[in-house]
C-alpha cells in the first residue's frame, strides 16, 4: 500500500503539471484566435476548424512516432522528467540538435507569427487611442516598402554568404569549430526574413494603389520590415565580429559546453531507467538469466501477436503486471519488456521465474498486448 501511494505521487504531480500547461496553452491559442478574428474578420468556426485540424495532425504525428497518446506513456513521462530536471530551453536545444533543419524552419515561422501579432496589437492600441493617422499614407508606400525590403535582404544575404564562407574556409581548424559555425549560421534567419517579405507582399497585393492604407496594414508592414532588417543586420554584425574581433576558440569552447550538456540530457533519464524506477520488479537492462532447471513462465511475441521494435510502453499496464506477479507466491519477474528491444516472431517479451495460474497468465497477456507499441513488424 505504501509503495502504491509513493509511486502515485509523481504521477499526480505529472498530471497536475499537464493540466496547468494545457490550460496556459489554451489561453494563448484563444488570445491568438481573438486577434485573428478582430484583425481579419475570420469567422470563429473557421478558426476552430483550423485548430482542430492542427491538433489532429499533431496527434497523428505523435502516434506515427510510436508514442501512446496517454499520460501513462513511458516516452512522454521520460520527456517530462527531462523537462523537470533540465528545463524547457535545454530540451529545445537538444531537440534542435537532433532535428536541426525542421526546428530552424519552425523557429523562423514562429518569429514571423510573433512579429505579425505584435503589429496587429499595435494597430489595435493605436485605434483605441487615435481614430486615424494625422496624415494619409497611400498604398503605393506599401508597395515601395515591399520592393525596398526585397532588395535589402537580397544584397544582405549575398554579403553574408561571402563572410560565412571566409570564416568557414580560413578560421577553422577542427570539426567542432565547423559544427559551431554551422550552428550559428542558422536557417531560421532565412525563413523569418523571407516569410516577412511574403507577408508584406500579400498585404501589398490586397490593397489597391489608389486607395489610402489603413492602420492595420501600415503597422504590420512597418513591424515586419523593421524586425526582419534588424535580424539580418544583427547576423551580419555577428559574422563580422566573429571574423575580425572575437576569439573563435572561446566561442567554440562555449559551444562545446552546450554540446556536453546535450549529451548529459540524452544519457540521463532514459525511458528504460524511468521504467525501472516506476514499476516494481522491472529492470532497465532486461537480460534473462539461465534456466538452471527452474520452472519458468515465458510470454512470447507470438502469444501477443506483436513484432518489431518496442517504441513505447504504458506504465499503468506494466504496474498492473507487477501487481499480478506479486500476488503469485512462487513467481518473480526475470525479463521484462524495454523500449528499443526488437521482437522477432517468437521472442520472449516477459519471462517469469516460477509458474503462475492460467488466469494470471491471461491477464498478463492482455496487459502486454495493450501496453506495448511496436513498429517495423506489424
Number of C-alpha atoms within 10 A of each C-alpha: 5 7 8 10 9 10 15 13 11 13 15 11 11 17 14 12 14 14 12 11 12 12 12 12 12 12 12 12 13 14 12 15 18 15 17 17 15 12 15 10 10 14 12 13 9 11 17 13 11 12 14 12 12 12 12 12 12 12 15 14 12 13 13 11 12 19 22 22 14 12 16 19 20 25 26 18 21 19 16 18 19 19 16 12 14 15 12 13 10 17 18 14 17 19 15 16 15 12 11 15 14 13 18 21 17 15 18 22 19 15 20 23 17 14 20 19 18 16 22 24 17 17 19 18 11 16 14 10 8 10 9 12 11 7 6 11 15 17 23 17 15 23 19 12 19 22 14 13 22 20 11 12 19 12 11 16 15 10 13 19 13 11 16 18 12 14 18 18 10 9 15 17 11 8 8 15 20 16 16 20 20 13 15 12 17 16 19 20 20 19 20 27 25 20 19 31 23 14 17 25 19 12 19 22 13 10 18 13 15 9 12 14 19 16 19 20 20 20 20 24 23 15 20 26 21 14 18 24 18 13 15 20 15 12 19 19 13 15 21 16 13 18 18 10 10 13 11 18 13 10 14 17 14 12 19 16 11 15 17 12 15 20 12 12 18 14 9 14 19 18 24 22 17 19 27 17 15 19 19 18 19 22 20 18 13 17 12 15 10 8 9 6 6 10 12 16 19 18 18 19 21 15 15 17 11 24 20 18 20 21 22 23 28 24 22 17 20 24 20 16 24 18 14 16 21 15 13 14 10 13 18 20 21 21 22 20 25 25 20 14 14 19 22 16 15 15 16 19 23 21 21 20 19 17 19 19 8 9 9 16 18 11 14 21 20 14 19 24 16 13 18 24 21 21 17 11 13 9
